[in-house]
Structure formats: structure tokens, C-alpha cells
Amino acid sequence: MPQQQVTDSHYATIANHYNHAFFHGDSIHYQKWMLKKVLHHLQLTPSDQVVDLGCGTGTFTSALYDEANLNQDILGVDSSPAMLKPANTLKGVMTHCADAVSFAQLNEYQYDKVLMMGVIHHIEPDNLPTLYSGLYRQLRKGGKLLTVTRPAVVHYPFFKLL
């Protein structure tokens, strides 16, 4: 089975439980910390047009929209219709169903900032040049792309809670 089908199948299975696993309890501290880091590195302004590539359920996307006081919705892109279903109900999120590499090849999109958080490990290494060259072409002059990834070796806990 091709990798994209494996990925799509996985996220279709966990879509209904994803937010509970990653946006509740102790993990909410991590999400708040990550939100601060993303805001710092993307340096969002209210007029920015933003794409969240690999937005999943859109929960983080909606929080980013609120924290940055954006004037227009963030375009949340994900290859899983099941993951996008809850994103369609959230404030500040407009969705587009596509895998990252296909989205990066579209000509109708231009934006100021793009966030790729926790998605890069789903991209086949041979497709990375196509992905990044497409995103670069879509970014407006002076735009920013932020890739957030997990470490190759994970040491738990990620950080101590105070």
C-alpha cells in the first residue's frame, strides 16, 4: 500500500479521538508553549494570509488565528477529510483537502506565511525538493515558512511541568 494511503487510513481511524489525545490534560501545556514559539518565529501581523499545511483537526490553527488577531481565516490544508471535518466548524479556519506536495503545486494560492507543524515526517524524502520549491513559489515576497518537526529520538517527558 502506498505511504499516502497508509497515512490517510491512520488519520481516518484516529480523527474522532485526536483532539482529546493532544489538546487536553498535560498536553495543553505543550500546545500553549508551541503556540508561543510559532507566533515568535512566524511574526504574524493581522493582515497576513496564512496557510497551515497539515492542519489536522484545525484546533491549533484556530488558536493561532485568535492569538495573532488575523483579519482573515487561515487556510488549513490536510489530506484527511476525516481530520478536516472538525476544522470546518472552527473559528478562523477555512479548509482545503490535499496532500502537502500536491497543494504546493497549485497556482491559485499565494500567501504571506506558511506553517508546517508535525507533517514533514509524512513526506517522502524524494518529494521534499518539489514540496519546498512549490511553497517558495507560492509565498509572497518577504514571506516566511516555518517547519516544526519532532526530534528523531524522543526523550520523555518532553519537559518538566512546574
C-alpha positions in Angstrom: 0.0 0.0 0.0 1.5 3.4 -0.9 2.6 5.6 2.0 -0.1 8.3 1.4 -2.8 5.6 1.7 -1.3 4.3 4.9 -1.2 7.8 6.3 -4.8 8.6 5.2 -6.1 5.4 6.7 -4.3 6.1 10.0 -5.7 9.6 10.4 -9.2 8.5 9.3 -9.1 6.0 12.2 -7.9 8.4 14.9 -9.7 11.6 13.7 -12.5 11.3 16.3 -10.1 11.0 19.2 -7.2 13.2 18.0 -8.2 16.4 19.9 -8.8 14.5 23.1 -5.4 12.9 23.0 -3.4 16.1 22.0 -5.4 19.1 23.4 -6.4 18.0 26.9 -4.8 17.4 30.2 -1.0 17.8 30.4 -0.6 18.1 26.7 -2.4 21.5 26.8 0.8 23.0 28.3 2.8 21.8 25.4 0.3 23.3 22.9 0.4 26.7 24.6 4.2 26.6 24.6 4.2 25.6 20.9 1.8 28.4 20.1 4.1 31.0 21.7 7.1 29.6 19.7 5.1 29.6 16.4 4.0 33.2 16.9 7.5 34.2 17.7 9.0 32.6 14.6 6.3 33.5 12.1 6.0 37.1 13.3 2.4 37.2 12.2 0.7 40.5 11.5 -3.1 40.9 11.4 -3.1 41.4 7.6 -1.1 38.2 6.9 -2.6 35.4 4.8 -1.6 32.2 6.4 -1.6 28.5 5.4 -1.4 25.7 8.0 -0.1 22.8 5.9 -1.1 19.6 7.7 -3.6 21.3 10.0 -5.3 18.1 11.1 -8.4 19.0 13.1 -7.7 22.7 13.0 -7.6 23.2 16.8 -4.1 24.6 16.7 -4.9 26.6 13.6 -7.9 28.2 15.3 -5.8 29.1 18.4 -3.2 30.6 16.1 -5.8 32.7 14.4 -7.1 34.0 17.7 -3.7 34.7 19.2 -2.4 36.6 16.1 -5.7 38.6 15.7 -5.7 37.8 12.0 -8.1 39.7 9.7 -8.8 36.7 7.5 -9.2 32.9 8.1 -6.1 30.7 8.0 -6.2 28.2 5.1 -6.0 24.8 6.8 -4.7 22.1 4.4 -4.8 18.4 5.2 -5.0 15.2 3.1 -7.5 13.6 5.5 -11.2 14.6 5.1 -11.9 13.0 8.5 -9.4 15.2 10.2 -10.7 18.3 8.4 -14.3 17.7 9.4 -13.9 19.3 12.8 -11.7 22.0 11.4 -14.6 23.2 9.2 -16.5 24.1 12.4 -13.8 26.2 14.0 -13.4 30.0 14.1 -10.7 31.4 11.8 -10.2 28.2 9.7 -11.0 27.7 6.0 -10.1 24.2 4.8 -8.7 22.6 1.6 -8.3 18.9 1.3 -5.0 18.0 -0.4 -1.7 16.4 0.5 1.2 18.8 1.0 3.1 18.1 -2.2 0.0 18.4 -4.4 -1.0 21.6 -2.6 2.4 23.1 -3.2 2.0 22.7 -6.9 -1.2 24.7 -7.2 -1.1 28.0 -8.9 -4.1 29.7 -7.4 -2.6 30.2 -3.9 -0.4 33.0 -2.7 0.2 33.8 1.0 2.5 35.5 3.4 3.2 32.8 5.9 3.0 29.0 6.0 3.2 26.7 9.0 4.1 23.0 8.6 3.9 21.6 12.1 4.3 17.9 12.6 3.8 17.0 9.0 7.2 16.8 7.4 7.8 13.2 8.5 4.9 12.2 6.3 6.7 13.5 3.2 8.8 11.1 1.2 12.4 12.4 1.1 12.3 12.3 -2.8 9.4 14.7 -2.7 10.9 17.3 -0.4 12.5 19.4 -3.2 9.2 19.5 -5.1 7.3 20.5 -1.9 9.7 23.3 -0.8 10.2 24.7 -4.3 6.4 24.8 -4.8 5.8 26.5 -1.4 8.6 29.0 -2.1 6.9 29.9 -5.4 3.5 30.4 -3.6 5.0 32.6 -0.9 4.8 36.3 -1.5 8.0 38.4 -1.4 9.2 38.5 2.2 7.0 35.6 3.2 8.0 33.0 5.8 7.8 29.3 6.0 8.1 27.6 9.4 8.7 23.8 9.6 8.2 22.3 13.0 9.3 18.7 13.4 9.8 16.2 16.2 13.2 15.1 17.1 14.5 11.8 15.5 14.9 10.3 19.0 12.2 11.3 21.5 13.1 11.5 25.3 10.1 11.6 27.6 8.9 13.7 29.2 9.4 16.5 26.7 9.8 18.9 29.6 9.1 19.2 33.3 5.8 20.7 34.3 6.1 23.2 37.1 
